[in-house]
Amino acid sequence: MNLRIVPVLAIASFLTACPSPPPKQQAGGTDAEGRAAGRAPALTVKGSDTMVILSQRVAELYMAKNPGKTVQVTGGGSGTGIAALINGTTSIANASRPMKASEKAQVLQRRGAPATEYPVALDGLAVYVHESSPVQALSVQQIAAIYKTEITNWKEVGGPDARIVIYGRENNSGTYSYFKEVVLEEEDFAPETQTLPGTAAVVNAVSKDRNSIGYGGIAYGSGIRAIAVKKDADAPAVLPTQENVVAGTYPLSRYLLMYTAGEAAGDAKAFLDFTLSDEGQKVAETVGYYPLPKKEAGTAPAIPSEDAAAGE
């Protein structure tokens, strides 16, 4: 697993030339939103199920402070949100993994503007076990072996003599893509993996099954426990705490991202600015994610992000 260091506030734009692009569209609105008489169109935020809880809470506070503004937040997975951005049916796409080069190319072709990336929070992708499990730590390699059913019994990794029940996410999920790339190194999940539509569903399943394991965002935690993860067999076991995620010592650290077509403008910019404000970052912390580190001495600090290679 290779993590690259990038500036927190860096904005990645795909600048590949496209023959005869259509007219540039402003990120603050989409063709599909429409304009009802006397009523401003809603700002739409769609995508990552991991980020729904964060975006909904930010939207509630934003609308309370801006009467007359409407923000509609829906999930469906990172892939669903990115597809909606490509098609012009959402203003902002939430994603828990970086966009693929092919997706950025489609945004440029269909929307006439490059996809623009905004890191909005930090997450330590957590590996969950039941709260009663004696297993305290696993290496990335052990986790991969479990999800490929090379390890099938908890006693092989210091647990009870019981078959391991594995839960995961559906393949339109950014969390699924991240886990497959970083943990499985692009190998397939075992057919025994029970796929569920959201992190909350994975947590619920693991909380009811003493012999299960799952993965998802750190903000979900009732009835389960996030184990410490070792980068390799000889590395120290590290919990997904804020300090460890920001420092990059937790092996499964990642950004939570928002994307617009072109630089955010209008209502989209106002909402993103609020998300990145002290109030918005406090919401990230309140719901269980981690706020972005603030600038120090005029320089954006560096934190880890997964390698946003072309194919995912």
Rosetta blueprint (number, residue, H / E / L):
1 M L
2 N L
3 L E
4 R E
5 I E
6 V E
7 P E
8 V L
9 L L
10 A L
11 I L
12 A L
13 S E
14 F L
15 L L
16 T L
17 A L
18 C L
19 P L
20 S L
21 P L
22 P L
23 P L
24 K L
25 Q L
26 Q L
27 A L
28 G L
29 G L
30 T L
31 D L
32 A L
33 E L
34 G L
35 R L
36 A L
37 A L
38 G L
39 R L
40 A L
41 P L
42 A L
43 L E
44 T E
45 V E
46 K E
47 G E
48 S L
49 D L
50 T L
51 M L
52 V H
53 I H
54 L H
55 S H
56 Q H
57 R H
58 V H
59 A H
60 E H
61 L H
62 Y H
63 M H
64 A H
65 K H
66 N L
67 P L
68 G L
69 K L
70 T L
71 V E
72 Q E
73 V E
74 T E
75 G L
76 G L
77 G L
78 S H
79 G H
80 T H
81 G H
82 I H
83 A H
84 A H
85 L H
86 I H
87 N H
88 G L
89 T L
90 T L
91 S L
92 I E
93 A E
94 N E
95 A E
96 S L
97 R L
98 P L
99 M L
100 K L
101 A H
102 S H
103 E H
104 K H
105 A H
106 Q H
107 V H
108 L H
109 Q H
110 R H
111 R H
112 G L
113 A L
114 P L
115 A E
116 T E
117 E E
118 Y E
119 P E
120 V E
121 A E
122 L E
123 D E
124 G E
125 L L
126 A E
127 V E
128 Y E
129 V E
130 H E
131 E L
132 S L
133 S L
134 P L
135 V L
136 Q L
137 A E
138 L E
139 S E
140 V H
141 Q H
142 Q H
143 I H
144 A H
145 A H
146 I H
147 Y H
148 K L
149 T L
150 E L
151 I L
152 T L
153 N E
154 W H
155 K H
156 E H
157 V H
158 G L
159 G L
160 P L
161 D L
162 A L
163 R E
164 I L
165 V E
166 I E
167 Y E
168 G E
169 R E
170 E L
171 N L
172 N L
173 S L
174 G H
175 T H
176 Y H
177 S H
178 Y H
179 F H
180 K H
181 E H
182 V H
183 V L
184 L L
185 E L
186 E L
187 E L
188 D L
189 F L
190 A L
191 P L
192 E L
193 T L
194 Q E
195 T E
196 L E
197 P L
198 G L
199 T H
200 A H
201 A H
202 V H
203 V H
204 N H
205 A H
206 V H
207 S H
208 K L
209 D L
210 R L
211 N L
212 S E
213 I E
214 G E
215 Y E
216 G E
217 G L
218 I L
219 A L
220 Y L
221 G L
222 S L
223 G L
224 I E
225 R E
226 A E
227 I L
228 A E
229 V E
230 K E
231 K L
232 D L
233 A L
234 D L
235 A L
236 P L
237 A E
238 V E
239 L L
240 P L
241 T L
242 Q H
243 E H
244 N H
245 V H
246 V H
247 A H
248 G L
249 T L
250 Y L
251 P L
252 L L
253 S E
254 R E
255 Y E
256 L E
257 L E
258 M E
259 Y E
260 T E
261 A E
262 G L
263 E L
264 A L
265 A L
266 G H
267 D H
268 A H
269 K H
270 A H
271 F H
272 L H
273 D H
274 F H
275 T H
276 L H
277 S L
278 D H
279 E H
280 G H
281 Q H
282 K H
283 V H
284 A H
285 E H
286 T H
287 V H
288 G L
289 Y L
290 Y E
291 P L
292 L L
293 P L
294 K L
295 K L
296 E E
297 A L
298 G L
299 T E
300 A L
301 P L
302 A E
303 I E
304 P E
305 S E
306 E E
307 D L
308 A L
309 A L
310 A L
311 G L
312 E L
